[in-house]
Amino acid sequence: MKTTYREAIRAAIRDAMHRDDRVFLMGEDVGSYGGCYAVSLGLLEEFGPERIRDTPLSESGFVGAGIGAALGGMRPIVEIMTVNFSLLALDQIVNNAATLSHMSGGQLSVPLVIRMTTGAGRQLAAQHSHSLEGWYAHIPGLRILTPATLADARGMLWTALQEPDPVLIFEHGSLYNEAGDLPDDAGAVDIDTAAVRRQGADVSLITYGGTLGLVLDAADRLGGDGIEAEVLDLRTLRPLDDAAILATVAKTHRAVVVDEGWRSGSLSAEISARITEHAFYDLDAPVGRVCSAEVPVPYARHLEQAALPSVERVVAAAREAVGAHG
């Protein structure tokens, strides 16, 4: 069936709520407004205000309520409008959700799912455009998911709701309108492994989330020049699928990591370090990185585009990696 990324997420929420009456959705404007990105449109009418709960503008408050509900045996889905606003709930996420199982010796679990929008490219300026999922991937006790495809948007939620520990799902804002075909029987998917989205033998392009599309475009452009790039979609940022990362590097002997986060202290730096630690002798060139410029994301469209990873920058980095072999 034809659908969009937005509709796939809505279908996943609807399916979870039909399958388990402990599941409910809460967040700012998720009810009568239908969600800031129209993801929950129509769900209030279908499930009622007890299960589609509008919250005050207090991220710390409603994330804390979600943690309490999870501790009490419910299966809450908490929606935060944008990753930038999740910083207002950082204490709840990092000091409570991520730590309670460990601090209680396993007596407590927090089966909480937090969904939030991440990423730039929509001229929403700095306070609505940053990619901070790499920060959260630093935190033990959390699982970090980044669905980049319709199948993952549809299938990751139910699997996440089965986890005993908190799961954060980062939905890139540029993907909501992406349309395509999804099987009528699409359902839960694995959240443990990365996926090779394009086979290649010359260079590995490693990415996730909203940059997957531009990386695939870059791989197609490179293919026209006789450079066959393999594209690895990480899908889960914590825990990383080290086996998949090392396998693609062993195959191509060159790697470029594409990450919309800032370069310094980034997820791309962690991946580069792991490749260097565990696959150094497989490399024929230094690991390349394509990241966002180290500035708050600009509002002006030409400046925003200049600050973000692009097809051209990925192509240039891949050509440099291939050209470095000699």
C-alpha positions in Angstrom: 0.0 0.0 0.0 1.0 3.6 -0.6 1.8 5.5 2.6 4.0 8.1 4.2 6.5 8.0 7.0 4.1 10.0 9.1 1.2 7.6 8.4 3.5 4.6 9.1 4.2 5.9 12.6 0.5 6.6 13.1 -0.3 3.0 12.0 2.3 1.7 14.5 0.8 3.7 17.4 -2.7 2.6 16.5 -1.6 -1.1 16.2 0.2 -1.0 19.6 -2.9 0.5 21.3 -5.2 -2.1 19.8 -2.8 -4.9 20.9 -2.1 -3.8 24.4 -4.5 -1.6 26.5 -1.6 -0.5 28.7 -0.3 1.5 25.8 -1.2 5.2 25.7 0.2 8.3 24.0 1.0 11.6 25.8 2.6 14.9 24.8 2.0 18.4 23.7 -0.9 18.8 21.2 -1.1 15.0 20.5 -4.9 15.1 21.0 -7.3 17.5 19.5 -4.6 19.2 17.4 -3.5 15.8 16.0 0.2 16.3 16.9 2.6 19.0 15.9 3.6 16.9 12.8 0.1 15.4 12.3 1.3 11.9 13.4 -1.5 11.4 15.9 -4.2 12.9 13.8 -7.5 11.0 14.4 -6.3 8.9 17.3 -8.1 11.0 20.0 -11.4 10.3 18.2 -10.5 6.6 18.0 -9.2 6.0 21.5 -10.4 8.8 23.7 -8.7 11.3 26.0 -7.7 8.7 28.6 -5.3 7.1 26.1 -4.4 10.1 23.9 -3.4 12.6 26.5 -2.6 16.3 25.9 0.0 17.6 28.4 1.0 21.0 29.6 4.1 22.7 28.1 6.4 21.0 30.6 8.8 18.4 29.2 10.2 17.6 32.6 6.7 17.2 34.0 5.2 14.9 31.4 8.3 12.8 30.8 8.4 12.3 34.6 4.8 11.3 34.5 5.6 8.8 31.7 8.4 7.3 33.9 6.0 7.0 36.8 3.4 5.3 34.5 6.0 2.9 33.2 7.1 2.0 36.8 3.4 1.4 37.5 3.0 -1.2 34.8 1.8 0.9 31.9 3.4 1.2 28.5 3.5 4.9 27.8 4.6 6.5 24.5 5.8 10.0 25.3 6.1 12.5 22.4 8.5 15.4 22.7 8.0 18.0 20.0 11.7 18.3 19.1 15.0 17.0 20.4 16.0 20.5 21.5 13.1 20.6 23.9 14.0 17.3 25.3 16.9 19.1 27.1 14.2 20.4 29.5 13.6 16.8 30.5 17.3 15.8 30.6 17.2 15.1 34.3 14.2 12.8 34.0 15.7 10.9 31.0 19.3 10.6 32.2 19.0 10.6 36.0 15.8 8.6 36.3 14.7 6.6 33.3 18.2 5.5 32.4 19.4 4.6 35.9 16.5 3.2 37.9 16.9 -0.4 36.8 20.6 -0.4 37.7 20.2 1.5 40.9 17.5 -0.8 42.1 19.5 -3.9 41.3 17.0 -4.9 38.6 14.0 -4.6 40.9 12.5 -1.8 38.8 12.2 -1.4 35.1 11.1 1.6 33.0 9.4 0.3 29.8 9.0 3.8 28.4 9.2 4.9 24.7 10.0 8.5 24.0 9.5 9.7 20.4 11.0 13.0 19.3 11.7 14.9 16.1 15.3 15.6 15.2 17.3 17.2 12.4 17.4 20.2 10.2 16.7 21.2 6.7 13.3 22.8 7.2 14.2 26.4 8.1 13.1 26.1 11.7 16.3 27.8 13.1 18.6 26.7 15.8 16.2 25.9 18.6 14.2 23.4 16.5 16.9 21.9 14.2 19.7 20.2 16.0 20.6 16.5 15.8 21.4 15.5 19.4 20.7 11.8 19.2 24.4 11.2 19.5 24.3 12.8 23.0 21.7 10.3 24.1 23.6 7.4 22.5 26.3 8.2 25.1 24.0 7.2 28.0 24.0 3.6 29.4 20.5 2.4 30.2 18.9 3.9 27.0 18.3 2.3 23.7 18.4 4.8 20.7 16.5 4.1 17.5 16.6 6.1 14.3 14.1 4.8 11.7 15.0 6.0 8.2 12.6 3.9 6.2 8.8 3.3 6.1 9.3 -0.2 7.3 11.3 0.9 10.3 8.9 3.8 11.0 6.1 1.2 11.0 7.9 -1.6 12.8 10.2 -0.3 15.4 7.6 1.0 17.9 6.0 -2.3 18.8 9.4 -4.0 19.3 10.5 -1.0 21.4 7.4 -1.3 23.6 8.5 -4.9 24.5 11.8 -3.6 26.0 12.1 -3.5 29.8 14.3 -0.4 29.6 13.6 3.1 28.1 13.8 3.5 24.3 14.2 6.8 22.5 13.0 7.0 18.9 14.4 9.8 16.8 12.3 10.7 13.8 14.0 13.1 11.4 11.6 15.9 10.6 12.4 15.9 6.9 11.1 12.3 6.6 7.4 12.8 7.6 6.3 13.5 4.1 8.4 10.8 2.5 6.0 8.4 0.6 6.4 4.9 -0.7 5.1 1.4 -0.7 4.7 -0.6 2.5 3.3 -4.2 2.6 -0.2 -4.5 3.9 1.1 -7.0 6.5 4.0 -4.8 7.7 4.7 -5.3 11.4 7.3 -5.3 14.1 11.0 -5.3 13.0 14.3 -6.1 14.6 15.9 -3.3 16.5 19.3 -4.9 17.2 21.0 -4.9 13.8 22.1 -2.4 11.1 21.0 -2.9 7.5 23.0 -2.8 4.3 20.8 -0.6 2.0 23.1 -0.8 -1.0 25.8 -3.3 -1.9 29.2 -2.1 -2.9 32.8 -3.1 -2.9 34.9 0.2 -3.0 33.9 2.3 0.0 31.5 2.0 2.9 29.1 4.9 3.6 27.9 4.6 7.2 24.9 6.6 8.2 21.4 6.6 9.8 18.1 8.5 9.9 17.5 11.6 7.8 20.8 11.4 6.0 20.2 7.9 4.5 18.4 9.3 1.5 21.2 11.7 0.5 23.8 9.0 1.1 22.0 6.7 -1.2 21.9 9.5 -3.8 25.6 10.0 -3.3 26.2 6.3 -3.8 24.2 6.4 -7.1 26.3 9.3 -8.3 29.5 7.5 -7.4 28.3 4.5 -9.2 28.1 6.6 -12.4 31.8 7.2 -12.0 32.6 3.5 -11.5 32.9 3.7 -7.7 30.6 1.2 -6.0 29.7 2.4 -2.5 28.1 0.2 0.1 25.5 2.0 2.3 25.1 0.8 5.9 22.0 2.2 7.8 22.9 1.9 11.5 19.2 2.0 12.5 20.1 1.7 16.2 22.7 4.0 17.7 22.8 2.4 21.1 23.8 -0.3 21.1 25.8 0.0 17.9 25.9 -3.0 15.6 29.7 -3.4 15.7 29.6 -6.6 13.7 27.9 -4.9 10.8 30.2 -1.9 10.9 33.3 -4.1 10.9 32.0 -6.4 8.2 31.4 -3.6 5.7 34.8 -2.2 6.4 36.4 -5.6 5.9 34.6 -5.8 2.6 35.5 -2.4 1.1 38.6 -1.4 3.2 37.4 2.3 3.2 34.8 4.1 5.3 33.0 7.4 5.4 30.7 8.2 8.3 27.9 10.6 7.6 26.3 12.2 10.7 24.1 15.3 10.9 25.5 16.0 14.4 28.5 18.2 15.0 31.9 16.7 14.3 33.5 17.3 17.7 32.6 14.6 20.3 30.1 13.1 17.8 28.7 9.7 17.0 30.8 9.7 13.9 33.9 10.1 16.1 32.8 7.0 18.1 32.3 4.9 15.0 35.6 6.1 13.6 37.3 5.1 16.8 35.7 1.6 16.9 36.8 1.0 13.3 40.3 2.1 14.1 40.4 0.0 17.3 39.0 -3.2 15.7 39.6 -3.0 11.9 42.8 -0.9 11.5 44.5 -3.4 9.4 41.5 -3.7 7.1 41.7 0.0 6.2 43.3 1.2 3.0 42.6 4.9 3.8 41.8 7.0 6.9 38.1 6.9 8.0 36.4 10.0 6.5 33.6 12.0 8.2 30.9 14.3 6.8 29.1 16.2 9.6 27.3 19.5 10.1 29.2 22.7 10.4 30.0 23.6 14.0 27.5 26.4 14.3 24.0 26.6 15.6 21.8 25.6 12.6 21.1 28.8 10.6 17.6 30.0 9.7 18.4 31.3 6.2 17.9 28.5 3.7 21.2 29.0 1.8 23.2 29.0 5.1 21.3 26.1 6.5 22.0 24.0 3.4 25.7 25.0 3.6 25.9 23.9 7.2 24.4 20.4 6.6 25.8 17.2 5.0 25.1 17.2 1.3 25.4 14.7 -1.6 28.3 16.7 -2.9 30.2 16.5 0.4 29.6 12.8 0.7 30.7 12.2 -2.9 33.9 14.2 -2.3 34.7 12.3 0.9 34.1 9.0 -0.8 36.3 9.9 -3.7 39.0 11.1 -1.3 38.9 7.7 0.5 39.1 5.8 -2.7 41.8 8.1 -4.1 43.9 7.7 -0.9 44.6 4.1 -1.9 47.6 3.9 -3.9 
